Amino acid sequence: MVLYLAFLRIKRKKGNVINVARQKTKKFRGSRTHGRGIKGGRGAGLRGGRGNAGLHKHKFMYMLKYMPDHFGVHGFKRPQGMTKVITAINVGQLEEIFPGKKDIDLTKEGIDKLLGGGAIHHLIHVNVKTATEKAIEKVQEKGGKVNVEEQEKKETPKKSK
């Protein structure tokens, strides 16, 4: 009886009363399994293993439902030699980047493509590798000209019967 009361003893600090909480282990002293059953407290026994253990065995249905792409190889890595980095610029940026110029050679500036975003206010002659139809229209509306080395073509997907 004296030991039990020692756990419930009240400490006093500067007039305040604070209850001392009993720890769970102290509570389960003498119970052998501490409320977990026979094998529950040994390692990861109640969880069926740690982490992703058993995904090909007893957690197989869980894996199929929640992680269907967990196993196997997916996709491929494109070789770097196949990729092209195209530097593009909008029509509206031409007057900002090249102020006062009427003849602009974008191939010498390292720009590959002219896009149709924005608006221009002056006559401009542009040399570029590729350009979109909208960009060419906007430059020609102001009386300018676009010299294109390679004309970009839009491919429309063919309908299969």
N, C-alpha and C positions, 0 to 999 in steps of 0.2 A: 504493500500500500504506500509505503514511503517513497519507493522508486517511481511509482506511477505519478504521484503528486509532484515529483521533481521535474517531470516533463511539462506539466501544466503550470509551473511556477511563473509568477508575474515579476518582470523586472521593472524597476522604477528609475527613470532618468529625469531629473529636474522637475519632478511633479507629474510628468506624463506617465500613463500606464500603458505598457506595450505587451501584448500576448506573444509568447514564444511558440511558433508553429512546430509541430512534431514532424520530423522527416519521415518519408515513406519507408525508408529502410528500417528506421527505428520501430515503426509500427509493425512491420512484418518480421521482426526478430523472433526466431523459433518456429517459423512456418514452413521451412524447407524450400518451397517453390515460390514464395512471395506472390501468390495469386496468379501465376502464369500457367499452371498445369505442369505435367511431367516434363515435356520437352520444349516448352515455350521459351524458356530463358536461355537456351543454348544457341548462341550465334544468331543466324537469320532464319531460324527454324519456322517461326510462325508466318514468315513472309514468302516461303517457298524459294529461298535463296536471295542473294544480294543482287540488286541491279537487274540486268537483263538475263540473269541465269535462268535456264530452262525454256528459252523461247522456242527451241526445237523439240521440247518434250512436254512438260506439264503446263506451260504457259503458251502453247501453240495457238489456241483459238484467240487468246488475247492479242497475240502478235498479228494474226490475220485480220482482226477487226480494227485495232488501233494503230498498228505500224505495218501496213501491207508492203511498203517499199523499203523495209529495213534491211532485207538481205538481197544480194545480187548486185550486178553492175548496171549502172544507169547512164545512158547517153555516151558521149565521147568527147574528147578534147580536140577542138579544131586546131590543126597545125598553124603555127604563126605565119608561115609563108603564104597561106591562102587568104589571110585577112588583109583588107585594104583600109587605110585610114584616109577618109576624104575630108578635106578642109573646105567648109562651105561658108558663104556670106550672103546676107540678105540684100536686096536692092536698096532698101531704106538705109543701110549702113554705109553705102558707097560714098555719099556726100559727107558723112561724118568722118570717115577714115581718110578719104582723099579730098580735102576741101579745095575748091577752085580748079581741080583738074578736069579736063574734058575728055582726054584719052587716057584710059586706065587699062594696063596690062596685068590682069590678075594672075596669069601663069608665072610671070616674073616675081610677083609678090608671094607666091607659094600657096595661092588659093585655087582649089580645083573646081569648085562648083558655085554657080550663082543661083540663089533661091529667090522666090517672088514675094517675100515678106516686106512690108513697109511701103513707103512711097518716095518718089524722087521728084524734084522740082525744077531741075535744069537738064539741058541736053548733055548726054554722056555717050561716048563710044567705048565699048568694053571688049577686051579679048579674054576669053576664058575657055577651059577645056570642055566643060559641060554646063548647060543652063536649063532650067525648067521653062516650060512654055509660058507660064505666068510671068516669069522674070523678063523674058524676051518681049512680051506684050507691053509691060510697064515701061521698059526703056524706049520701045518704038512709039508709044503714045506721046512722049515728050520730044520726038524727032531724033532720037539717038539710034545707035546700031549696036548689035551684039554679034561679034565674030566668034562662032563656036567651032572648036576643033572636032568634037564628037557630039552629035545631036542626041539628046536623051530621048528614048522612046518609052512610052508607057505600054506595057504589055497587058492586054485584057485577057482574063482567063477564059478559055474556051469551054463552052457548055458541053458536057457529055450527054449523049442520048440514052 
